[in-house]
Amino acid sequence: MCMFSGLASPSDITLNPNTGTVYVTDRGDTQRVAQIDPITRAIGTAAGGNGAGNAANQLSTPNGIFFDSTTNSLVIANTAAHNIVRWVIGATTGTVLAGTTGVSGNAATQLHNPTGVTFDSTGNMYVADRDNNRIQFFTPGQTVGTTIAGTGIAGISASAFNASSVVRLDNQGNLQHTELCNECDTNATWYCVQDDANFCDQHNTFAHSLKSQKSHKIVPIDEKFIIINNETTKPQNCKAHHMPLCLYCLFCKDVCCVACLSVDIHKQHSDEVKSVVDVANGEKNLVNEYLEKIRKLKTTFTNEFNQLQQALKNIDISELKSNQEIDKEFNRIAECVEARRKILKTQLQQKSQTSRDHIYSKQEDLSNINSSLNKCLEEGRHILTLNDFAALSQSKAIIDQMKKLEIESVEYHHQAHLTDSIPFHISIQILLEMIKTSGIIGEIPAPLFVQQKCKVGGTNLEVEWELIDYESSITAYILELKQDNNNFNEVYRGLETKYHLQDLKPSTSYVLRLSTCYDREIGNTTLLSLRTLDVDLNNWKLSMSPSYTLVNAENTRESLLDGQFTTGAATALMRRGEWIKATFPYPVPVTSVTIAPLHKNPTKWNPANGNGGTLQYSHDDTNWITAGTIAYVEMQQQKIEVGSVTAQYWRLFLDSYLGTSSFLFK
């Protein structure tokens, strides 16, 4: 292990109770877990220390740490590598317990900047998946996690997390998590009601130093959700007249008080103003109607699910019987070649698997619909228990959701049929006809696409197929693409079993045909239909290095699309390269990027900072390529032509304060 003289940026700490050795995650230049001798206080390296990276002997921004005495190892939240690693004491490399190294995501097998990890007494692992705003649960030896807390979306409700960083278990085995300061990576101790933000002690003092901000309501972080729940559930008073909001205007779709009826805003349509109680009762009645419809749909889908289960049993019985008949016939017809026997069994297996896959797909659809139905039932029951004001504020969204779910469920019920899945039988007469004694080995098998490995993008498709094991020599696989004239054009010929198609149209269906060439003979073909994704150049997620709070920038994607020079995003100077990043859900083609300066609070913000630096793009969010240099232009947008670049990540980069009011892609 490498040795360093001290700690650069310690993050978390744990103790080996057997030896008294202290272990500290050090996120600075060392990128390691430091170990401190309990007697000499000497500092050494227990894990990492070989620079930031994704190799087995490296760590990348280690944060949370847990000492596992049962395996004498350290379990580390390897944040920037998006994984959890186990490092046995004395080892030079670690092994991955969860997450995909170097790849962020929100799937059950993925993590996005995990920052905390702990274990319970039975070996179950809990991970604070910070940028997915959730807590993941892993049973021993499993890499597929289950979300046990958080919704996956940042929020302030009692069921949501906002970048939860630390996860611990108390003495009773209850899961605890810690809120982070909105300005740094330390634990938050205060919550500001007006700013709707978390602060540590230092940033709380800094953020509320101005006279106008000293009147803000500041409460301990433990009381945050109590304040939020009280504010959202109790009836409110009219801000203009300080009277109870007891009326609801159907025309304006807003609550009001009795005094509001005497002003211009409501008196022109006073006949549209009703009692909050009456409107809420009407909404509750409508919720009840949809709940009853959903209950009936659940019964229908439960019955169909049971039929699918029986269909699976029928397939197994039929497959077993057919296998027995095949064996009997092959034993009786001794002159039939062994190759024909293998081909028939393969055909049987393929047909059985196709039927199973069909049933599994329907089972998954029904499970997803049942999950949605259960969620709507819970939300509907919750609304029925609320007071009128709270029910009125929440019922609109749940009713719209119920309408959509009812339509989708009914459509599925009408479209999904079992007639092509339940019957399954292989006639012995067909087998006898296929078994010939003329010495013919059989049909050339068709190659099969591996659909779970085929990927779609906005302008590209990646397909993969199975390797064929056949007696004759395979000279090439042939992949063809269907054209507008219904003819197929060859796009690939070779022995590789995958191919990447590029420069396709977005939101378009494509049909691929695959076959195998044996010498001069072409075998049977397999068809596959795939559809490219929609390319919406406004569909991206905004992120940035620590934001500049003094300028009060909106720091939202919408503020960068509205064409206003006084709204946008801004970062503070943290003695490193500052960046404002747009992340698309998949690689998109871009020909130009438009930037504009930010003129937000010019007394505290130099407009020249709004458009300096460079425009960069990346394919992996790690290695960046400069596409253009940004020059400041007063109150004017500038377009940077990038030619034709397809990438998933774009950012503005500057070694100083950074801001922009536009981030437009074409």
SVG drawing of the C-alpha trace seen along z (x, -y; Angstrom):
<svg xmlns="http://www.w3.org/2000/svg" viewBox="-74 -47 78 96">
<polyline fill="none" stroke="black" stroke-width="0.4" points="0.0,0.0 1.1,-3.6 1.9,-5.8 0.9,-9.5 1.8,-12.0 -1.7,-13.0 -5.4,-13.4 -6.4,-15.6 -10.2,-15.6 -11.6,-13.1 -15.3,-12.2 -16.3,-9.3 -14.8,-7.2 -15.2,-3.7 -13.4,-1.6 -12.1,2.0 -13.3,3.0 -10.9,5.9 -7.7,4.0 -8.7,0.4 -7.6,-0.7 -9.4,-3.8 -10.3,-3.9 -11.0,-7.2 -12.2,-7.8 -9.9,-10.4 -11.4,-12.0 -8.5,-14.4 -5.6,-13.8 -4.9,-10.5 -8.2,-8.8 -7.9,-6.2 -9.0,-4.8 -6.5,-5.8 -5.8,-3.7 -4.6,-5.2 -2.7,-3.1 -4.4,-3.4 -1.1,-3.5 1.4,-5.4 -1.2,-7.5 0.8,-6.7 -1.3,-7.1 -1.1,-4.5 -3.3,-3.3 -5.7,-0.5 -7.4,-0.7 -6.9,-2.7 -4.1,-5.3 -3.4,-4.7 -5.1,-7.8 -8.8,-8.2 -10.0,-5.6 -12.2,-2.5 -9.5,0.2 -9.6,2.9 -6.7,1.2 -8.2,-2.3 -11.0,-4.3 -12.8,-7.3 -14.1,-9.8 -14.7,-7.3 -17.3,-8.6 -19.2,-6.3 -17.4,-3.4 -18.4,-0.4 -16.1,2.2 -17.5,5.7 -16.0,7.8 -17.4,11.0 -15.2,10.8 -12.5,8.5 -13.0,6.1 -14.0,2.5 -17.1,1.8 -16.7,-1.5 -19.2,-3.8 -17.1,-4.5 -19.1,-7.6 -17.6,-8.7 -17.3,-5.1 -21.0,-4.5 -20.4,-1.3 -20.0,0.3 -16.7,2.2 -15.4,4.6 -11.7,4.3 -10.4,7.1 -7.8,5.8 -4.4,6.3 -5.6,6.8 -4.3,4.7 -7.6,4.8 -11.3,4.6 -14.3,6.4 -17.6,4.8 -20.7,5.6 -23.3,3.4 -23.5,1.0 -22.0,0.9 -18.4,-0.4 -18.1,-3.7 -21.7,-3.7 -24.5,-5.7 -28.1,-4.8 -31.4,-4.3 -32.0,-0.6 -32.1,2.0 -28.6,3.1 -27.2,-0.5 -26.3,-3.4 -25.7,-7.1 -23.1,-8.6 -23.6,-6.5 -22.3,-8.2 -23.3,-6.0 -23.3,-2.2 -24.2,-0.1 -25.1,3.5 -27.6,5.0 -26.9,8.0 -28.0,10.5 -25.7,9.2 -28.2,7.2 -26.7,4.1 -28.2,0.6 -26.9,-2.1 -27.6,-5.8 -28.0,-6.3 -27.5,-10.0 -28.3,-11.3 -31.1,-8.8 -32.7,-10.2 -33.3,-6.8 -32.1,-4.1 -31.3,-0.7 -31.5,2.7 -29.3,5.6 -29.6,9.1 -26.3,11.0 -24.6,11.9 -27.2,10.1 -26.4,7.3 -30.1,6.4 -31.3,3.8 -34.7,2.9 -35.7,-0.7 -37.0,-0.8 -37.0,-4.6 -37.3,-7.6 -39.2,-7.9 -36.3,-8.3 -37.2,-12.0 -35.8,-14.8 -38.5,-16.1 -39.4,-17.5 -42.3,-15.3 -42.1,-12.7 -41.7,-9.9 -39.1,-11.7 -35.3,-12.3 -33.2,-15.1 -29.7,-13.8 -29.6,-11.7 -25.9,-11.1 -25.5,-9.0 -27.4,-5.8 -27.2,-4.2 -29.1,-1.8 -30.0,-2.7 -30.0,-0.3 -33.4,1.0 -32.5,1.7 -34.4,-1.3 -33.0,-2.9 -31.7,-6.5 -30.6,-8.9 -29.1,-12.3 -30.1,-15.4 -27.2,-17.3 -26.6,-21.0 -27.7,-22.6 -24.4,-24.4 -21.9,-21.7 -21.5,-18.0 -21.7,-18.2 -24.7,-17.1 -27.5,-19.7 -28.4,-21.0 -31.0,-23.7 -34.0,-24.1 -35.2,-27.5 -38.9,-27.6 -38.8,-30.6 -35.8,-29.3 -37.0,-25.7 -33.4,-24.7 -31.1,-22.8 -28.0,-24.4 -25.1,-23.4 -24.1,-25.8 -21.6,-27.7 -23.8,-28.2 -26.8,-29.0 -25.0,-32.0 -23.7,-33.0 -27.1,-32.7 -29.0,-34.7 -26.5,-37.4 -28.5,-40.0 -31.1,-42.1 -33.9,-41.1 -33.1,-37.4 -32.9,-37.5 -36.7,-37.3 -36.7,-33.9 -38.1,-31.0 -35.2,-28.7 -35.9,-25.4 -33.6,-22.4 -33.4,-19.8 -35.3,-17.2 -38.4,-19.5 -38.3,-20.0 -41.0,-17.5 -43.2,-18.6 -43.2,-22.2 -43.8,-21.0 -46.7,-18.7 -48.3,-21.5 -48.1,-24.0 -49.5,-21.7 -52.4,-20.2 -54.0,-23.0 -56.5,-25.4 -54.9,-28.7 -56.1,-32.3 -56.4,-34.7 -53.2,-36.7 -55.1,-39.8 -58.0,-39.8 -56.7,-37.5 -60.0,-35.6 -60.4,-31.8 -60.2,-30.4 -63.6,-28.8 -64.6,-29.2 -63.4,-27.8 -63.7,-29.6 -64.3,-27.0 -63.5,-29.6 -60.1,-30.6 -59.5,-27.1 -58.3,-28.7 -59.5,-29.1 -60.6,-32.4 -62.4,-34.0 -65.8,-35.8 -64.2,-39.2 -62.7,-38.2 -66.2,-38.1 -66.4,-41.9 -63.3,-42.6 -62.9,-42.5 -61.0,-39.2 -64.1,-37.1 -67.2,-39.3 -67.4,-39.0 -68.0,-35.2 -69.5,-35.0 -71.8,-32.2 -68.7,-30.0 -67.7,-30.4 -68.7,-27.5 -68.1,-26.3 -64.9,-24.5 -66.8,-21.8 -69.2,-21.2 -66.4,-21.1 -64.3,-18.8 -67.3,-16.5 -67.8,-16.3 -64.2,-15.5 -64.3,-12.8 -67.4,-11.3 -65.6,-11.2 -62.5,-9.6 -64.9,-6.9 -66.3,-6.2 -62.8,-5.6 -61.8,-3.5 -64.7,-1.2 -63.7,-0.9 -60.1,-0.1 -61.3,2.6 -63.2,4.2 -60.2,4.0 -58.0,5.6 -60.4,8.5 -60.4,8.9 -56.6,8.8 -56.2,11.2 -58.4,13.8 -56.4,13.3 -53.1,13.7 -54.3,17.0 -55.1,18.1 -51.6,17.3 -50.2,19.3 -52.3,22.3 -51.1,21.7 -47.5,22.0 -48.3,25.4 -50.0,26.5 -46.8,25.7 -44.7,27.6 -46.9,30.7 -47.2,30.5 -43.4,30.1 -42.7,33.1 -45.2,35.3 -43.8,34.2 -40.2,34.9 -41.3,38.4 -42.9,39.0 -39.9,37.8 -37.6,40.1 -40.0,43.1 -40.1,42.4 -36.3,42.0 -35.7,45.2 -38.2,47.0 -36.7,45.5 -33.1,46.6 -32.2,45.5 -32.9,41.8 -29.7,39.8 -28.8,38.2 -28.6,34.8 -32.4,34.8 -33.1,35.7 -31.1,32.7 -32.9,30.4 -36.4,31.5 -35.5,31.1 -34.1,27.7 -37.4,26.7 -39.4,28.0 -37.3,26.0 -37.5,22.8 -41.3,23.1 -41.6,23.8 -39.4,20.8 -41.3,18.5 -44.5,19.4 -42.9,19.0 -41.5,15.6 -45.0,14.6 -46.5,15.5 -43.7,13.9 -44.3,10.7 -48.0,10.7 -47.2,11.5 -44.9,8.5 -47.5,6.3 -50.1,7.4 -47.7,7.0 -46.9,3.4 -50.6,2.6 -51.4,4.1 -48.7,2.0 -50.2,-1.1 -53.7,-0.1 -52.4,0.5 -50.7,-2.9 -53.9,-4.6 -56.0,-2.8 -53.6,-4.0 -53.6,-7.6 -57.4,-7.6 -57.9,-6.3 -55.5,-9.0 -57.5,-11.8 -60.7,-10.5 -59.2,-11.0 -58.0,-14.6 -59.8,-17.7 -61.6,-19.6 -58.8,-22.1 -56.1,-19.4 -58.4,-17.1 -59.2,-19.8 -55.5,-20.6 -54.6,-16.9 -57.7,-15.3 -57.2,-16.9 -53.9,-15.2 -55.1,-11.8 -58.3,-11.9 -56.3,-12.6 -54.0,-9.7 -57.0,-7.4 -58.6,-8.3 -55.3,-7.6 -54.9,-4.3 -58.5,-3.3 -58.0,-3.9 -54.6,-2.0 -56.0,0.9 -59.1,1.3 -57.1,1.1 -54.8,3.8 -57.7,6.0 -59.2,5.7 -56.0,6.2 -54.4,9.0 -55.6,12.5 -54.5,15.9 -55.6,17.7 -52.1,17.6 -50.4,18.6 -52.4,21.3 -52.8,24.0 -49.5,25.8 -49.2,29.2 -46.8,30.9 -48.5,33.6 -46.7,36.9 -47.8,37.1 -45.9,33.9 -42.8,35.4 -43.2,38.6 -43.5,36.6 -40.4,34.7 -38.4,37.8 -37.1,39.1 -34.6,41.9 -33.3,40.4 -30.2,39.1 -31.2,35.4 -29.7,33.8 -32.4,31.1 -33.1,27.4 -30.4,24.8 -31.3,23.2 -32.1,19.5 -30.0,17.3 -31.9,15.8 -31.7,12.2 -30.8,11.8 -33.5,9.1 -32.4,8.3 -29.0,7.3 -30.4,5.2 -30.3,1.4 -32.1,-1.6 -31.0,-5.2 -32.3,-8.4 -30.4,-7.8 -28.8,-4.4 -29.6,-0.7 -27.3,2.0 -28.3,5.6 -26.8,8.9 -27.6,12.5 -26.8,16.0 -23.8,17.9 -25.0,20.9 -23.4,24.4 -24.1,26.3 -22.5,29.3 -21.7,27.4 -19.2,24.5 -20.8,21.1 -19.2,18.6 -21.1,15.5 -24.0,13.9 -26.1,11.6 -28.0,8.6 -30.4,6.7 -32.5,3.5 -36.0,3.1 -36.3,0.0 -39.3,-2.2 -40.0,-0.2 -40.3,3.0 -37.1,4.4 -34.2,5.5 -30.8,4.0 -27.7,5.8 -26.0,3.7 -23.6,6.4 -21.9,9.7 -19.4,11.4 -18.7,13.7 -19.3,11.2 -22.5,11.7 -23.4,8.0 -23.7,4.9 -24.2,1.1 -26.5,-0.8 -26.0,-4.6 -27.4,-7.7 -31.0,-6.5 -34.1,-8.7 -35.5,-9.3 -38.9,-8.0 -38.9,-5.6 -39.7,-1.8 -37.1,0.4 -37.3,4.0 -34.1,6.1 -33.7,9.5 -31.0,11.9 -29.8,15.1 -26.8,17.5 -24.7,18.3 -23.3,21.9 -21.0,22.0 -23.3,20.8 -26.6,21.6 -28.6,19.1 -30.5,20.5 -33.8,19.5 -34.3,15.9 -35.3,14.2 -37.1,10.8 -36.7,8.2 -38.6,4.8 -37.1,2.0 -38.1,-1.7 -35.6,-4.5 -36.2,-6.9 -37.7,-10.3 -35.1,-13.1 -36.2,-16.0 -33.4,-18.5 -35.2,-20.2 -35.4,-16.9 -32.2,-17.1 -31.4,-17.3 -29.5,-20.3 -26.6,-19.9 -23.7,-22.1 -20.9,-22.5 -21.9,-24.3 -24.4,-27.1 -23.8,-30.8 -26.6,-31.6 -25.9,-35.4 -27.0,-35.9 -30.3,-34.1 -30.2,-32.3 -33.1,-30.0 -30.8,-27.1 -33.5,-25.3 -33.6,-23.9 -36.8,-25.9 -35.0,-29.2 -32.4,-28.4 -35.1,-27.9 -37.2,-31.1 -35.0,-33.5 -34.7,-35.9 -31.3,-37.4 -32.3,-37.7 -33.0,-34.0 -30.7,-31.1 -28.0,-29.2 -24.9,-30.3 -22.1,-28.6 -19.7,-29.9 -15.9,-29.9 -14.6,-26.8 -11.0,-27.1 -11.5,-24.5 -13.1,-24.3 -16.7,-25.3 -19.3,-23.8 -23.0,-23.9 -24.0,-20.5 -26.9,-19.2 -27.4,-15.4 -29.7,-13.8 -31.3,-10.4 -29.3,-9.0 -26.9,-10.3 -28.5,-12.9 -27.3,-14.6 -26.5,-18.3 -25.4,-20.8 -25.3,-24.0 -25.5,-25.3 -26.7,-28.8 -25.3,-30.5 -26.2,-33.9 -24.9,-36.0 -26.7,-36.1 -27.7,-39.6 -29.0,-38.6 -28.4,-41.0 -25.6,-43.0 -24.5,-44.6 -23.2,-41.2 -22.6,-39.5 -20.3,-40.6 -22.1,-40.0 -18.8,-39.1 -18.8,-35.9 -21.9,-34.8 -20.4,-33.7 -16.7,-32.9 -14.8,-29.6 -15.5,-26.7 -18.3,-24.5 -17.5,-20.8 -19.2,-17.4 -18.6,-13.8 -19.7,-10.3 -19.1,-8.9 -19.3,-12.0 -15.6,-11.6 -13.6,-12.4 -14.5,-15.8 -13.9,-17.2 -13.8,-21.0 -16.3,-22.0 -15.9,-25.8 -14.8,-28.8 -17.4,-31.2 -16.8,-35.0 -18.8,-37.4 -21.3,-39.5 -23.4,-42.1 -27.1,-41.3 -26.8,-39.0 -27.0,-35.3 -24.2,-33.6 -24.5,-30.4 -21.6,-27.9 -21.7,-25.6 -20.4,-22.1 -21.0,-20.5 -22.7,-17.2 -21.9,-15.7 -23.9,-12.9 -23.3,-12.9 -25.2,-12.5 -23.3,-15.0 -22.7,-18.8 -21.3,-21.4 -20.0,-25.0 -16.6,-25.0 -14.7,-27.9 -12.1,-28.2 -14.0,-31.0 -17.5,-32.1 -19.8,-30.8 -23.3,-31.7 -25.6,-31.6 -29.2,-32.5 -29.4,-30.2 -28.5,-26.6 -30.3,-25.8 -29.5,-22.8 -30.3,-22.4"/>
</svg>
